[in-house]
């Protein structure tokens, strides 16, 4: 059996504290001494070394974790930015789709009005032209942030172009509403536009409009939207109404018995503006109807629907 005894003492030769060890065995007692300071150093190293190793391992693991946390925060910010950008793009696309639907609805023109528009001079139709084709850049090979930037720019351009197209469609709609394609009253033509024999003296004459015979007091309708330029007596025309429709289009109505509108009043297509009469230089109740394009007389039949 081995017994270990520790004896504290001071080495008289070195004057250093030592630790004496006695080991009892079957053969006897073995005694030896160990310097206390080295022993303490060994003990301290044995205790602190694992602690330092653990702290080092923890510190070395802390750096990657900190980096991962930083990267995670950056990714969250980037994802939030992309979500915001995607939301903006979705909103713009929805707005553009609404604009496209609106343009599609507005682009429809009544066939009779479109037929009359097609007979107008090119310089009048060109006033209602608008819009142009859209072009799109290539996005292949672009990074996400670059793609978002390009799409934002593209959508901005598309929105601007669509506004221009919408404006063009609105102008064409306005032209359709301003084109006198509706008959101003139901009746029969007694004198056409152009050369004719004067009904009063039999001489050669140029008739600047249509004479539409109808019953006295019959209602006369505005053939297009416009504004009453005048409603007053005008020499041989008798009671006359002049309406400006925009786009260089003007209509005149003569020999009325009375007016239903006043000067400066806006009128809509189909609105009653006056009544058939025989005032001025006239032989019987009828409507004298003229159409002017950019101040020049034109044959009203060119624009009237159902012809």
RODO-2510 file (C-alpha; in nm, 4 decimals, decimal comma):
residues 307
     n   res          X          Y          Z
     1     x     0,0000     0,0000     0,0000
     2     x     0,1284     0,3455    -0,0962
     3     x     0,0696     0,6447     0,1345
     4     x     0,1488     1,0012     0,0331
     5     x     0,2284     1,2691     0,2883
     6     x     0,2928     1,6337     0,2095
     7     x     0,5323     1,8174     0,4357
     8     x     0,5730     2,1953     0,4072
     9     x     0,9187     2,3268     0,4816
    10     x     1,1779     2,5822     0,3731
    11     x     1,4966     2,4732     0,2069
    12     x     1,7769     2,6110     0,4232
    13     x     2,0212     2,6196     0,1369
    14     x     1,8030     2,8123    -0,1103
    15     x     1,5734     2,9783     0,1418
    16     x     1,2873     2,8969    -0,0909
    17     x     0,9638     2,7407     0,0271
    18     x     0,9451     2,3762    -0,0635
    19     x     0,6955     2,0984    -0,0328
    20     x     0,8126     1,7697     0,1079
    21     x     0,6535     1,4513    -0,0114
    22     x     0,6718     1,1151     0,1714
    23     x     0,5539     0,8014     0,0019
    24     x     0,5165     0,4907     0,2203
    25     x     0,5450     0,1639     0,0398
    26     x     0,5967    -0,1987     0,1552
    27     x     0,9684    -0,1581     0,1069
    28     x     0,9939     0,1612     0,3101
    29     x     0,9394     0,5365     0,2973
    30     x     1,0486     0,7462     0,0026
    31     x     1,1030     1,1111     0,0814
    32     x     1,1715     1,4010    -0,1599
    33     x     1,0992     1,7722    -0,1800
    34     x     0,9626     1,9970    -0,4577
    35     x     1,0041     2,3734    -0,4835
    36     x     0,6720     2,5452    -0,4059
    37     x     0,6881     2,8144    -0,6769
    38     x     0,7268     2,5805    -0,9765
    39     x     0,4578     2,3626    -0,8289
    40     x     0,2252     2,6579    -0,8010
    41     x     0,3135     2,7606    -1,1556
    42     x     0,2245     2,4136    -1,2790
    43     x    -0,1009     2,4229    -1,0880
    44     x    -0,1871     2,7710    -1,2169
    45     x    -0,1063     2,6672    -1,5747
    46     x    -0,3144     2,3551    -1,5360
    47     x    -0,6105     2,5634    -1,4228
    48     x    -0,5783     2,8674    -1,6481
    49     x    -0,4711     2,6968    -1,9705
    50     x    -0,8080     2,5244    -2,0296
    51     x    -0,9784     2,8494    -1,9338
    52     x    -0,7724     3,0472    -2,1851
    53     x    -0,8277     2,7832    -2,4501
    54     x    -1,2024     2,8033    -2,3883
    55     x    -1,2004     3,1832    -2,4011
    56     x    -0,9968     3,1752    -2,7232
    57     x    -1,2356     2,9305    -2,8827
    58     x    -1,5281     3,1426    -2,7734
    59     x    -1,3644     3,4589    -2,9107
    60     x    -1,2755     3,2910    -3,2404
    61     x    -1,6375     3,1772    -3,2751
    62     x    -1,7679     3,5225    -3,1794
    63     x    -1,6110     3,6932    -3,4855
    64     x    -1,7900     3,4758    -3,7479
    65     x    -2,1166     3,5080    -3,5533
    66     x    -2,0793     3,8870    -3,5497
    67     x    -2,0071     3,8856    -3,9222
    68     x    -2,3085     3,6625    -3,9846
    69     x    -2,5281     3,8958    -3,7808
    70     x    -2,4030     4,1942    -3,9810
    71     x    -2,4631     4,0128    -4,3102
    72     x    -2,8083     3,9088    -4,1913
    73     x    -2,8957     4,2679    -4,1045
    74     x    -2,7725     4,3846    -4,4457
    75     x    -2,9768     4,1142    -4,6168
    76     x    -3,2868     4,2184    -4,4231
    77     x    -3,2336     4,5780    -4,5298
    78     x    -3,1763     4,4704    -4,8904
    79     x    -3,4862     4,2499    -4,8890
    80     x    -3,6900     4,5339    -4,7430
    81     x    -3,5582     4,7617    -5,0173
    82     x    -3,6503     4,5089    -5,2868
    83     x    -3,9950     4,4590    -5,1345
    84     x    -4,0498     4,8335    -5,1374
    85     x    -3,9246     4,8591    -5,4966
    86     x    -4,1423     4,5655    -5,5999
    87     x    -4,4429     4,7280    -5,4363
    88     x    -4,3751     5,0507    -5,6215
    89     x    -4,3402     4,8672    -5,9513
    90     x    -4,6609     4,6736    -5,8871
    91     x    -4,8425     4,9985    -5,8109
    92     x    -4,7090     5,1601    -6,1278
    93     x    -4,8013     4,8561    -6,3356
    94     x    -5,1532     4,8624    -6,1880
    95     x    -5,1783     5,2326    -6,2682
    96     x    -5,0592     5,1721    -6,6233
    97     x    -5,3072     4,8864    -6,6671
    98     x    -5,5863     5,1171    -6,5547
    99     x    -5,4625     5,3768    -6,8014
   100     x    -5,4535     5,1187    -7,0811
   101     x    -5,8093     5,0061    -7,0004
   102     x    -5,9213     5,3673    -6,9910
   103     x    -5,7577     5,4376    -7,3261
   104     x    -5,9195     5,1278    -7,4747
   105     x    -6,2611     5,2462    -7,3628
   106     x    -6,2033     5,6015    -7,4827
   107     x    -6,0616     5,4922    -7,8177
   108     x    -6,3998     5,3599    -7,9329
   109     x    -6,5657     5,6048    -8,1711
   110     x    -6,9174     5,5794    -8,3085
   111     x    -6,8918     5,4300    -8,6618
   112     x    -7,0957     5,7102    -8,8173
   113     x    -6,8773     5,9724    -8,6514
   114     x    -6,5631     5,7848    -8,7585
   115     x    -6,6917     5,7741    -9,1142
   116     x    -6,7454     6,1505    -9,1073
   117     x    -6,4009     6,2055    -8,9528
   118     x    -6,2427     6,0065    -9,2349
   119     x    -6,3915     6,2537    -9,4838
   120     x    -6,2435     6,5561    -9,3079
   121     x    -5,9303     6,7164    -9,4550
   122     x    -5,6039     6,5684    -9,3285
   123     x    -5,5012     6,8953    -9,1615
   124     x    -5,8143     6,8791    -8,9448
   125     x    -5,7629     6,5135    -8,8508
   126     x    -5,3966     6,5763    -8,7693
   127     x    -5,4999     6,8125    -8,4920
   128     x    -5,6338     6,5100    -8,3057
   129     x    -5,3339     6,2847    -8,3614
   130     x    -5,1193     6,1781    -8,0665
   131     x    -4,9154     5,8927    -7,9177
   132     x    -4,6226     5,6917    -8,0379
   133     x    -4,4838     5,3420    -8,0128
   134     x    -4,3093     5,2339    -7,6940
   135     x    -3,9597     5,0903    -7,6924
   136     x    -3,8108     4,8824    -7,4098
   137     x    -3,4444     4,8243    -7,3184
   138     x    -3,2968     4,4734    -7,2838
   139     x    -3,2762     4,3494    -6,9259
   140     x    -3,0804     4,0274    -6,9804
   141     x    -2,7656     4,0010    -6,7734
   142     x    -2,8621     4,2876    -6,5434
   143     x    -2,8182     4,2601    -6,1661
   144     x    -3,1388     4,2806    -5,9560
   145     x    -3,0771     4,6377    -5,8463
   146     x    -2,9922     4,7343    -6,2049
   147     x    -3,3044     4,5554    -6,3306
   148     x    -3,5206     4,7425    -6,0809
   149     x    -3,3643     5,0722    -6,1839
   150     x    -3,4189     4,9963    -6,5528
   151     x    -3,7783     4,8875    -6,4908
   152     x    -3,8493     5,2007    -6,2907
   153     x    -3,7110     5,4143    -6,5706
   154     x    -3,9046     5,2143    -6,8308
   155     x    -4,2293     5,2418    -6,6388
   156     x    -4,1729     5,6146    -6,6016
   157     x    -4,1287     5,6452    -6,9778
   158     x    -4,4339     5,4265    -7,0401
   159     x    -4,6424     5,6376    -6,8042
   160     x    -4,5363     5,9539    -6,9862
   161     x    -4,6114     5,7969    -7,3257
   162     x    -4,9467     5,6652    -7,2060
   163     x    -5,0407     6,0113    -7,0856
   164     x    -4,9540     6,1365    -7,4324
   165     x    -5,1546     5,8564    -7,5948
   166     x    -5,4476     5,9246    -7,3627
   167     x    -5,4318     6,2905    -7,4577
   168     x    -5,4351     6,1916    -7,8257
   169     x    -5,7351     5,9635    -7,7724
   170     x    -5,9170     6,2394    -7,5866
   171     x    -5,8480     6,4785    -7,8741
   172     x    -5,9827     6,2256    -8,1249
   173     x    -6,2900     6,1788    -7,9071
   174     x    -6,3292     6,5560    -7,8991
   175     x    -6,2961     6,5646    -8,2784
   176     x    -6,5628     6,2943    -8,3097
   177     x    -6,7949     6,4947    -8,0833
   178     x    -6,7215     6,8139    -8,2805
   179     x    -6,7739     6,6628    -8,6266
   180     x    -7,1248     6,7489    -8,7604
   181     x    -7,2164     6,3979    -8,8710
   182     x    -7,5798     6,4051    -8,7545
   183     x    -7,8683     6,5375    -8,9640
   184     x    -7,9977     6,8610    -8,8091
   185     x    -8,3598     6,7607    -8,8763
   186     x    -8,5716     6,5052    -9,0582
   187     x    -8,6858     6,6326    -9,3990
   188     x    -8,6116     6,6148    -9,7679
   189     x    -8,3469     6,7982    -9,9673
   190     x    -8,4922     7,0563   -10,2037
   191     x    -8,1622     7,2156   -10,3049
   192     x    -7,8148     7,0617   -10,2903
   193     x    -7,4709     7,2148   -10,2383
   194     x    -7,3111     7,3623   -10,5503
   195     x    -7,4231     7,5273   -10,8713
   196     x    -7,7987     7,5689   -10,9284
   197     x    -8,0611     7,7994   -11,0795
   198     x    -8,1679     8,0828   -10,8515
   199     x    -8,5329     8,0114   -10,7498
   200     x    -8,6152     8,3843   -10,7497
   201     x    -8,4750     8,5084   -11,0829
   202     x    -8,3695     8,1930   -11,2690
   203     x    -8,0066     8,3032   -11,2988
   204     x    -7,7102     8,0748   -11,2442
   205     x    -7,6260     8,0607   -10,8780
   206     x    -7,3954     7,8840   -10,6337
   207     x    -7,5745     7,7352   -10,3351
   208     x    -7,3377     7,7225   -10,0326
   209     x    -7,5297     7,4584    -9,8352
   210     x    -7,8299     7,2269    -9,8241
   211     x    -8,1942     7,3305    -9,8222
   212     x    -8,3875     7,0774    -9,6136
   213     x    -8,7636     7,1203    -9,6440
   214     x    -8,9725     7,0523    -9,3313
   215     x    -9,2877     7,1651    -9,1539
   216     x    -9,2981     7,5114    -9,0019
   217     x    -9,1928     7,4997    -8,6353
   218     x    -9,0205     7,1617    -8,6663
   219     x    -8,7295     7,1205    -8,4234
   220     x    -8,3700     7,1673    -8,5451
   221     x    -8,0909     6,9794    -8,3648
   222     x    -7,7213     7,0535    -8,3165
   223     x    -7,5349     6,7944    -8,5265
   224     x    -7,2298     6,8080    -8,2961
   225     x    -7,1014     6,9586    -7,9712
   226     x    -7,0054     7,3237    -7,9849
   227     x    -7,0680     7,6792    -7,8734
   228     x    -7,3240     7,9199    -8,0220
   229     x    -7,1237     8,1910    -8,1934
   230     x    -7,4322     8,3935    -8,2792
   231     x    -7,8102     8,3698    -8,2815
   232     x    -7,9386     8,6765    -8,4676
   233     x    -8,0929     8,8073    -8,7900
   234     x    -7,8497     8,8017    -9,0845
   235     x    -7,9876     8,9559    -9,4057
   236     x    -8,1147     8,7042    -9,6582
   237     x    -8,0547     8,4204    -9,4080
   238     x    -8,3237     8,5626    -9,1831
   239     x    -8,3001     8,4264    -8,8297
   240     x    -7,9622     8,2536    -8,8315
   241     x    -7,7609     8,0494    -8,5823
   242     x    -7,3863     7,9925    -8,6147
   243     x    -7,2148     7,7246    -8,4033
   244     x    -6,8381     7,6744    -8,3693
   245     x    -6,7420     7,3152    -8,2922
   246     x    -6,3652     7,3409    -8,2595
   247     x    -6,0965     7,1921    -8,4849
   248     x    -6,1851     7,4569    -8,7448
   249     x    -6,5428     7,3264    -8,7880
   250     x    -6,8405     7,5661    -8,8048
   251     x    -7,2075     7,5188    -8,8968
   252     x    -7,4776     7,7715    -8,9958
   253     x    -7,8579     7,7445    -8,9840
   254     x    -8,0785     7,9909    -9,1743
   255     x    -8,4465     8,0934    -9,2148
   256     x    -8,5415     7,9844    -8,8601
   257     x    -8,8791     8,0850    -8,7174
   258     x    -8,7243     8,1284    -8,3716
   259     x    -8,4237     8,0345    -8,1570
   260     x    -8,3865     7,7835    -7,8734
   261     x    -8,0331     7,8957    -7,7807
   262     x    -7,8485     8,2215    -7,7183
   263     x    -7,5081     8,3560    -7,8173
   264     x    -7,2240     8,2030    -7,6142
   265     x    -7,4263     7,9019    -7,5029
   266     x    -7,2566     7,5591    -7,5198
   267     x    -7,4611     7,2915    -7,6956
   268     x    -7,4420     6,9146    -7,7200
   269     x    -7,5027     6,6863    -8,0145
   270     x    -7,8786     6,6295    -8,0525
   271     x    -7,9815     6,9373    -7,8531
   272     x    -8,2650     7,1503    -7,9929
   273     x    -8,1228     7,4825    -8,1114
   274     x    -8,4146     7,6325    -8,3082
   275     x    -8,7246     7,5773    -8,5202
   276     x    -8,7917     7,5649    -8,8943
   277     x    -8,9247     7,8833    -9,0516
   278     x    -8,9205     8,0912    -9,3711
   279     x    -8,7544     8,4150    -9,2612
   280     x    -8,5188     8,6093    -9,4866
   281     x    -8,4936     8,5267    -9,8584
   282     x    -8,7094     8,2132    -9,8601
   283     x    -9,0101     8,0845   -10,0548
   284     x    -9,1297     7,8164    -9,8097
   285     x    -9,0456     7,6692    -9,4668
   286     x    -8,7097     7,4976    -9,4770
   287     x    -8,3657     7,4923    -9,3127
   288     x    -8,0645     7,6308    -9,4955
   289     x    -7,7677     7,4326    -9,3547
   290     x    -7,3986     7,5131    -9,4156
   291     x    -7,0720     7,3543    -9,3003
   292     x    -6,7357     7,5342    -9,3000
   293     x    -6,3969     7,3683    -9,2506
   294     x    -6,1183     7,6110    -9,1592
   295     x    -6,3379     7,8935    -9,2887
   296     x    -6,4028     7,7258    -9,6259
   297     x    -6,7473     7,6074    -9,7295
   298     x    -6,7815     7,2335    -9,7845
   299     x    -7,0623     7,0020    -9,8910
   300     x    -7,2495     6,9012    -9,5713
   301     x    -7,3321     6,5646    -9,7283
   302     x    -6,9662     6,4668    -9,6983
   303     x    -7,0039     6,4503    -9,3212
   304     x    -7,3649     6,3479    -9,2712
   305     x    -7,4178     5,9946    -9,1427
   306     x    -7,6310     5,7475    -9,3358
   307     x    -7,5092     5,8731    -9,6695
***
